[in-house]
Structures are given as structure tokens and as C-alpha cells.
Amino acid sequence: MATQKLYAGAKLREMRTRLGLTQKAFADKLAVSLPYLNQMENNHRPVSAAVVLALAQEFGLDVTELTVGESERLVSDMKEALADPVFAAASPPLADLRLAASNAPALARAFLDLHRAYRQTHERLASLDEALGREDAALRPSPWEEVRDFFHYCDNYIDAVDRAAEHFMTGPKGRRDVVAAVREALERRGITLHFTDAPAMRRYDPQARRLDMSSRVAGPTQRFQLLHQVALITQNDLFDATLDLARFQTPEARDIAKIGLANYFAGACLLPYRAFLAAAQETRHDLERLADLFGASIEQVAHRLSTLQRPGAKGIPFFFVRVDQAGTITKRHSATRLQFARFGGACPLWNVHRAFETPGRFLRQLAETPDGVRYLCLARDVSKPGGAFHIPTRRYAIGLGCEVQHADALVYADGLDLKGRFEPIGISCRICERADCHQRSVPPLGRRLRVDPDRRDVLPYEIAP
């Protein structure tokens, strides 16, 4: 597979502006000519290895910041949007999409917002009874979608919140006990903590200064919910400052995002960044060992691994996804080149869907996406009991994975032939380029079909080149 050239013009311009340097001064520090720097900043030339080395030596840049980030996500999202039949003409080449994402990210995001507004309008017109009953509805993303994209484009890492959580859980003798830290924080504010047999997991009464926590829920969930409530009480100013920068379009989106930040704080307290990163490296990312060490659930550990993107102290770039039994993606994040579809479910050939068939077991898969990138994928079912006979159990499956060059750092790679066969997977059927997939559920958008009534293969049509 050919090595992909590195174009990072927007990142170079952003760094130079932040340092307050002219192009000439920046070029001198990088030991390149002024025209060469200008060409790199405008993505007319790739960033050379010598320049990457100079950036690390002169400015302490974590070079992994140049490789995977907002640009790759924008390219993936634009590619999916352009597969919509409304774009009748041929889709722009991948090189053009990369240039747009690197040189004009604001324009790329505006295009995605426009396509999303079109898609929502189309769905409303398809259901006239709903559309006529909501004449004043603005063409804006749903609050849930807006918050999802906020975390997605933040690389699912909020530095200020992450560091605040790490500070909260660090005492004079190192990492503090979660319940003790929670009790101390609540007592300082005159709030009493009570464990009850109530079905509601958590209930806080600000007037009575009382926090009730259900004793029915599992330990990791109980600790997470306690930290979530403490976050809302103690970190409100930090959350509001973060949300002010996000500029959400609706109060509902802001409220949902605050819940997301409280969840982020809780997860970062349970699994403090530096201690968790060190343990992950020592255990070779063994999810069960990490769950035992930190008193967390398998899902919490897997999700946290995908957020280890602190500049200067990054972990392995992971993707993380959670799906329900219908295949709907309920959580998603990727620090890898694999980007999940914004609409619909995941590829049916992916092992995450088989996890429901083998409860309590980890499934391993060596997979290759249509762009030729190879991954080690891990999947497991997770159940969330209701705590009583009449309360239903929620069932999900989680997927975690990394590019295969990092596989040796994972215990789950042991015994696998990393040079053997890799299963072909896609992103989702509507944008997958594979013409011979036996599990294809719908034709790919933007591709012409040939239908021969006298011939039937696995699919009732052929995908034209």
C-alpha cells in the first residue's frame, strides 16, 4: 500500500498564527525557504519529514496531531453527503475533498450543515402530517445531532475538563477513592448522600441539599453517576465556559452538551488520564484487567481508551462504537482513519454485530476497509441490568479497534496472523464502494445499477463501474 503524503497547511498556518510569527520568521526556524513554506501552507506541497522533525524540535509539536483529526472527519462526512442522489453529477475526486477540508474547513462544515438541512426537509416532506404540524420548525440540526458532532470534531477530548477531573481525583498520596472524594466534595457544600432502594439511579434535590443514589445499580455505574452529579455541582462554571465557545443553536443542545460534559468528567475521574494511560500500556490494553484496576465497566474502559488524545501524551488511536440489537449506532468516536457513517447503521460484516451471539466473550477480527487500511477489531456484548425482576435489561455491543500497525501493543493480537487474510468491511452500505459484497442491504448512493431480468446472482442487480 502506497504511503499517503501529509498535507497539513491549515495546521501550519494555525500554529504560526498562534506563535505570532511571520511567514519568513517561521520559515527560518523550520530551515526552509519562504516559497516552500507558502506552498506547504496552501497544500500545494506535502509536509516533508525534515519539516515534521523541525516542528517537534523547535516547537515541541506532537507530530501525531498532523495526521488524524478534523480534516479526515470532514473528508469522510463530505464523501457520505456527496453520495446523496441529489448530487447527480460525478462526485469530486478524493484529492479535492482533502484540499477543501484542509484549506477551507469552515466552508466544508457549512456544506455539511446545508446538506443536513436539505435531508431534514426531505424527511419532513415525506411525512406531511408532521410537517404541517410544525410550520415554525427551523431548518437546523436536531439538538442530539449537534452535540454528537461537537464531541466528534473535538476529537472526543476536552482538555480543560479532562485535567479538572484528574486534579479532582488526585490527593497528596496519589489517586483518591471515588466514594470518599464524592462525599468530601458534597459535605463541603452541605449536601448529604443517601443510598436508597429506589428504582431511579440518581436523584438530587437542590432545596433539601440531598443526593439519593440507588443501591440497586452495579458498582461502576453507581460510581459514575455519583461523579456525574458532583460534576454538575462543582464544575458548572467550567462547563458554561466550554459551552459558550461551542455556540450551540438551541438551548436544548446546550443542555444535552452539559450532560455530555458531566459524563466526560465522570469518566475522566474514574479513569484519570496519566494513571490510566500508564496502566493501559503496562497491561497491553487488556480491558478486563483495566476494569478491575480502576473499578470500572468494560464499556467505560473501552470508551476511555478512545479519548486518550492529550497533546504530548497521546495513547494509541482507537475507534469506539456502541450499537443496539437493531444495529443502530448509539455511541461513536474514532481517532483513526476509520470514520463512522453519520446516518444509518454500521457494516453488517463487522464483528460487533456478532457479539450478541456470544455473550461474555471477546471477538477478534482482522478487517480491511475499502481504502486499504487494515484494523484489529475487538467486539463484546454489554448488558445493563435494571436491578429488579420487572425492570428490563438493556443490551448493547461495543466495538474497539486500531490500525494494525499498533496491534503488537494489544494483548488481543496474540496468536493472530497479522500478515494473513483480512476480512473486507465497509462503513455503511449506502456509501460502500464494494460491488461484490454478499451482505449488501441497499445499493450504494451515487452509483448506477444494471438489472438483468434473466440473471440472478447474490444481488438482484449489478453495480455499474
C-alpha positions in Angstrom: 0.0 0.0 0.0 1.4 3.4 -1.0 2.4 5.8 1.7 -0.1 8.7 2.0 1.5 12.1 1.6 0.9 14.5 4.5 -0.8 17.8 3.7 -1.3 20.0 6.8 -1.5 23.5 5.6 -4.2 24.7 7.9 -2.4 23.2 10.9 0.8 25.0 9.9 -1.0 28.4 9.5 -2.8 27.9 12.8 0.5 27.2 14.6 2.3 30.1 13.0 -0.5 32.5 13.9 -0.7 31.3 17.5 3.1 31.9 17.8 2.8 35.3 16.3 5.4 34.6 13.6 5.6 36.0 10.1 6.0 33.5 7.3 9.6 34.5 6.9 10.4 34.0 10.6 8.6 30.7 10.6 10.4 29.5 7.5 13.7 30.4 9.1 13.0 28.4 12.2 12.0 25.4 10.0 15.1 25.8 7.8 13.0 26.1 4.6 12.6 28.8 2.0 9.7 31.3 2.2 8.2 30.0 -1.1 8.4 26.4 0.1 6.6 27.3 3.4 3.9 29.2 1.4 3.3 26.1 -0.8 3.0 23.9 2.3 0.6 26.2 4.0 -1.6 26.2 0.9 -1.3 22.4 0.5 0.4 22.7 -2.8 3.2 20.6 -1.4 3.2 17.9 1.3 4.9 18.5 4.7 8.4 16.8 4.5 9.9 14.6 7.1 12.5 17.3 7.8 9.8 19.9 8.5 8.0 17.5 10.8 11.2 16.9 12.7 11.8 20.7 12.9 8.3 21.2 14.2 8.9 18.7 17.0 12.3 20.1 17.9 11.7 23.8 17.7 8.1 24.0 19.0 7.5 20.7 20.8 4.7 19.7 18.4 3.2 16.3 18.9 3.5 15.1 15.3 0.5 12.8 15.6 -1.6 16.0 15.6 -0.8 16.4 11.9 -2.1 13.0 10.8 -5.6 12.3 12.1 -8.1 14.9 13.1 -10.8 17.2 11.9 -9.6 17.1 8.3 -10.1 13.3 8.0 -13.5 13.5 9.6 -14.6 16.3 7.3 -13.4 14.3 4.2 -15.4 11.2 5.4 -18.5 13.3 6.1 -18.4 15.1 2.8 -17.9 11.9 0.9 -21.0 10.4 2.5 -23.0 13.6 1.8 -21.9 13.7 -1.8 -23.2 10.1 -2.3 -26.7 11.5 -1.9 -28.7 11.2 -5.2 -29.4 15.0 -5.2 -25.8 15.4 -6.4 -26.4 14.0 -9.9 -23.0 14.9 -11.3 -19.9 12.8 -10.6 -18.6 13.2 -7.1 -15.4 15.3 -6.7 -12.2 13.3 -6.5 -10.8 12.5 -3.1 -7.9 14.9 -3.6 -10.3 17.8 -4.0 -12.2 16.8 -0.8 -8.9 16.7 1.1 -8.0 20.1 -0.2 -11.3 21.6 0.8 -11.1 20.0 4.3 -7.5 21.3 4.8 -7.8 24.7 3.2 -11.4 25.7 3.8 -12.7 23.7 6.8 -15.4 26.4 7.6 -16.7 26.0 4.1 -16.7 22.2 4.4 -18.7 22.4 7.6 -21.2 24.9 6.0 -21.7 22.4 3.2 -22.4 19.6 5.6 -24.9 21.8 7.5 -26.6 22.7 4.2 -26.9 19.0 3.3 -28.2 18.1 6.7 -30.9 20.8 6.4 -31.8 19.5 3.0 -32.1 16.0 4.3 -34.3 17.0 7.2 -36.5 19.0 4.9 -36.8 16.0 2.6 -37.8 13.8 5.5 -40.4 16.3 6.7 -42.0 16.5 3.3 -42.2 12.7 3.3 -44.3 12.9 6.4 -46.8 15.7 5.6 -48.8 15.3 8.8 -45.7 16.0 10.9 -44.6 18.8 8.6 -47.9 20.6 8.6 -48.0 20.4 12.4 -44.6 22.1 12.7 -44.7 25.1 10.4 -42.4 27.1 12.6 -39.7 24.4 12.7 -36.3 25.9 11.7 -34.0 24.0 9.4 -31.4 23.2 11.9 -29.8 20.0 13.2 -31.5 18.2 16.0 -30.0 19.0 19.4 -28.8 15.5 19.7 -27.0 15.6 16.3 -25.5 19.0 17.1 -24.0 17.7 20.3 -22.8 14.5 18.7 -20.9 16.5 16.1 -19.5 18.8 18.8 -17.7 15.9 20.5 -16.8 14.3 17.2 -14.9 17.3 16.0 -13.3 17.9 19.4 -11.6 14.5 18.9 -13.7 13.4 21.9 -11.1 15.0 24.1 -11.9 18.2 26.2 -8.6 19.1 27.7 -9.8 21.5 30.4 -12.4 19.1 31.6 -10.0 16.2 31.5 -7.4 18.0 33.6 -10.0 19.2 36.1 -11.2 15.6 36.6 -7.6 14.4 37.0 -7.0 17.2 39.6 -10.2 16.3 41.4 -9.1 12.6 41.8 -5.5 13.3 42.9 -4.7 13.6 46.5 -1.5 14.0 48.5 -0.9 10.3 48.3 -2.0 9.8 44.7 -5.3 8.6 43.3 -8.2 9.0 45.7 -11.1 6.7 46.4 -14.1 7.7 44.3 -16.8 7.5 47.0 -14.6 9.2 49.6 -13.8 12.0 47.1 -17.5 12.4 46.3 -18.6 12.5 50.0 -15.9 15.1 50.7 -17.0 17.3 47.8 -20.6 17.1 48.8 -20.0 17.7 52.5 -18.1 20.9 51.7 -21.3 22.2 50.1 -23.6 21.0 52.8 -25.1 18.2 50.7 -25.9 14.8 52.2 -25.5 11.5 50.3 -28.0 8.7 50.9 -28.1 5.2 49.4 -31.7 4.0 48.8 -33.6 1.1 47.3 -35.4 3.4 44.8 -35.6 2.4 41.1 -34.2 5.8 39.9 -30.4 5.6 39.7 -29.8 9.1 41.0 -31.9 12.0 42.3 -30.7 15.3 43.6 -32.9 17.7 45.5 -31.1 21.2 45.5 -33.6 22.6 48.0 -33.1 19.8 50.5 -29.4 19.6 49.7 -29.8 15.8 49.4 -28.5 13.3 46.8 -30.1 9.9 46.7 -28.3 7.1 44.9 -29.9 3.8 44.2 -28.1 0.8 45.7 -29.6 -1.5 43.0 -27.2 -0.4 40.3 -23.9 -2.1 39.7 -20.8 -0.6 41.3 -19.2 1.0 38.2 -22.5 2.6 37.2 -23.1 3.8 40.8 -19.7 5.5 41.0 -20.1 7.0 37.5 -23.5 8.5 38.5 -22.1 9.9 41.7 -19.3 11.6 39.8 -21.7 12.9 37.2 -23.8 14.7 39.8 -20.7 16.1 41.5 -19.5 17.4 38.2 -22.8 19.3 37.7 -22.5 20.8 41.2 -18.7 21.6 41.3 -17.8 22.2 37.6 -20.7 24.3 36.4 -18.5 27.4 35.6 -16.0 25.4 33.6 -18.8 23.7 31.7 -20.5 27.0 30.9 -17.3 28.5 29.6 -16.7 25.5 27.4 -20.3 25.6 26.1 -20.1 29.4 25.4 -17.3 28.6 22.9 -19.3 25.9 21.2 -22.2 28.3 20.3 -25.0 25.8 20.1 -28.0 26.8 18.1 -30.6 25.8 20.7 -30.9 25.8 24.5 -31.8 22.1 24.2 -28.5 21.3 22.5 -26.6 23.3 25.2 -28.4 21.3 27.9 -27.6 18.0 26.3 -24.0 19.0 25.8 -23.7 19.9 29.5 -24.9 16.4 30.4 -22.2 15.1 28.0 -19.5 17.2 29.7 -20.6 15.9 33.1 -20.4 12.3 31.7 -16.9 13.2 30.3 -15.8 14.5 33.7 -17.2 11.3 35.5 -15.3 9.0 33.1 -12.1 11.0 33.4 -12.4 10.8 37.2 -12.9 7.0 37.2 -10.0 6.6 34.8 -7.6 9.6 35.4 -5.6 10.3 32.3 -1.9 9.7 33.2 -2.6 6.8 35.6 -4.9 5.1 33.1 -2.6 5.6 30.1 0.3 4.1 32.1 -1.9 1.1 33.2 -3.2 0.7 29.6 0.4 0.5 28.3 1.5 -1.9 31.1 -1.4 -4.3 30.7 -1.2 -4.1 26.9 -4.7 -2.6 26.8 -6.4 -5.6 28.5 -9.9 -4.3 29.1 -10.7 -6.8 31.8 -7.5 -6.0 33.8 -8.1 -2.3 33.4 -11.7 -2.6 34.6 -10.6 -4.5 37.7 -7.8 -2.0 38.4 -10.0 1.1 38.2 -13.3 -0.3 39.4 -14.9 0.5 36.0 -17.0 -1.4 33.5 -15.7 -2.8 30.2 -17.6 -0.2 28.3 -16.2 2.7 30.3 -12.7 1.4 29.8 -13.2 0.9 26.0 -14.7 4.4 25.7 -11.9 6.0 27.7 -9.2 4.3 25.5 -10.6 6.2 22.5 -10.2 9.6 24.3 -6.5 9.4 25.1 -5.6 12.3 22.8 -3.9 14.7 25.1 -1.2 16.7 23.2 2.2 15.4 24.1 0.9 12.3 25.9 -1.3 10.5 23.3 -2.3 6.9 23.6 -2.9 4.5 20.7 -5.5 6.0 18.3 -8.6 3.8 18.8 -12.1 3.9 17.3 -15.0 3.1 19.7 -18.6 2.4 18.8 -21.7 1.0 20.6 -24.6 -0.5 18.8 -28.0 -1.8 19.9 -29.6 -5.1 18.8 -31.1 -3.4 15.7 -27.6 -2.4 14.6 -28.2 1.3 15.3 -25.1 3.2 16.4 -25.8 4.8 19.8 -22.2 6.0 20.5 -19.3 6.6 18.1 -15.9 8.1 18.0 -12.8 7.5 16.0 -9.2 8.8 16.4 -8.3 6.5 13.5 -8.8 6.9 9.8 -12.0 4.8 10.1 -14.9 7.2 10.3 -18.5 6.0 11.0 -21.4 6.9 8.8 -23.4 9.9 10.1 -26.7 8.2 9.1 -27.8 4.6 9.4 -26.1 1.6 10.9 -22.7 0.0 10.6 -21.4 -2.5 8.1 -23.0 -6.0 8.7 -19.7 -7.7 8.1 -18.2 -6.1 11.1 -17.8 -8.4 14.1 -19.6 -6.0 16.5 -22.9 -7.4 15.2 -21.9 -11.0 16.1 -21.1 -10.1 19.7 -24.8 -10.6 20.7 -24.4 -14.3 19.6 -21.5 -14.9 22.0 -22.3 -13.2 25.3 -19.5 -12.7 27.7 -16.8 -13.3 25.1 -14.4 -11.0 23.2 -14.5 -11.4 19.4 -11.4 -10.5 17.4 -11.4 -9.6 13.7 -8.7 -8.5 11.2 -10.5 -6.2 8.9 -9.7 -4.1 5.8 -11.7 -1.1 4.7 -12.2 -0.1 1.0 -9.4 2.4 1.2 -6.9 -0.4 2.0 -6.4 0.4 5.7 -6.2 -2.6 8.0 -7.5 -2.8 11.5 -7.6 -5.1 14.5 -11.2 -5.0 15.7 -12.5 -6.2 19.1 -16.2 -6.7 20.0 -18.1 -7.7 23.0 -21.7 -7.6 24.3 -22.5 -5.4 27.3 -25.7 -5.7 29.4 -27.1 -3.2 31.7 -29.4 -4.9 34.2 -32.3 -3.0 35.6 -31.7 -4.1 39.2 -35.0 -5.9 39.7 -37.0 -8.7 38.1 -39.6 -6.5 36.3 -37.1 -3.9 35.0 -35.8 -4.9 31.6 -32.1 -5.4 30.8 -30.6 -3.1 28.2 -28.3 -4.9 25.8 -25.7 -3.4 23.5 -22.5 -4.5 21.8 -19.3 -2.4 21.8 -16.5 -2.3 19.2 -13.0 -1.1 19.8 -10.1 -1.2 17.3 -6.9 0.3 16.0 -4.9 0.2 12.8 -2.9 -2.9 12.5 0.5 -1.3 12.9 -0.4 -0.8 16.6 -1.6 -4.3 17.1 1.5 -5.6 18.9 0.7 -3.2 21.8 -2.6 -5.1 22.4 -2.9 -8.4 24.2 -5.7 -9.2 21.8 -3.3 -9.5 18.9 -1.6 -12.5 20.5 -1.9 -15.6 18.3 -3.2 -13.7 15.3 -1.6 -13.8 11.9 -1.2 -10.1 11.2 0.1 -10.9 7.7 -2.7 -13.2 6.8 -6.2 -12.7 5.5 -8.2 -9.6 6.4 -11.9 -9.6 6.1 -13.3 -6.8 3.9 -15.6 -4.4 5.7 -17.1 -1.1 4.8 -18.6 2.0 6.5 -22.3 1.5 5.6 -24.0 0.1 2.6 -25.2 3.4 1.3 -21.6 4.7 0.8 -19.6 1.5 0.5 -17.7 1.1 -2.8 -17.5 -2.7 -2.8 -19.5 -4.1 -5.7 -19.3 -7.8 -4.8 -20.4 -7.8 -1.1 -22.8 -10.7 -0.3 -24.3 -8.8 2.7 -25.2 -5.6 0.9 -28.6 -4.4 2.1 -29.2 -1.4 -0.2 -27.5 -0.2 -3.4 -24.8 2.5 -3.0 -25.9 6.0 -3.5 -24.4 7.7 -6.5 -23.8 4.5 -8.5 -25.8 3.4 -11.5 -27.4 -0.1 -11.4 -27.8 -2.7 -14.1 -30.8 -5.0 -13.8 -31.0 -8.2 -15.9 -34.3 -10.0 -15.5 -32.8 -13.2 -17.0 -30.0 -13.4 -14.5 -29.8 -13.5 -10.7 -26.7 -13.6 -8.6 -26.4 -12.9 -4.8 -27.9 -9.4 -5.5 -30.8 -8.8 -7.9 -28.8 -6.1 -9.6 -25.2 -5.2 -10.7 -23.4 -2.1 -9.7 -22.1 -0.3 -12.7 -18.4 0.9 -12.6 
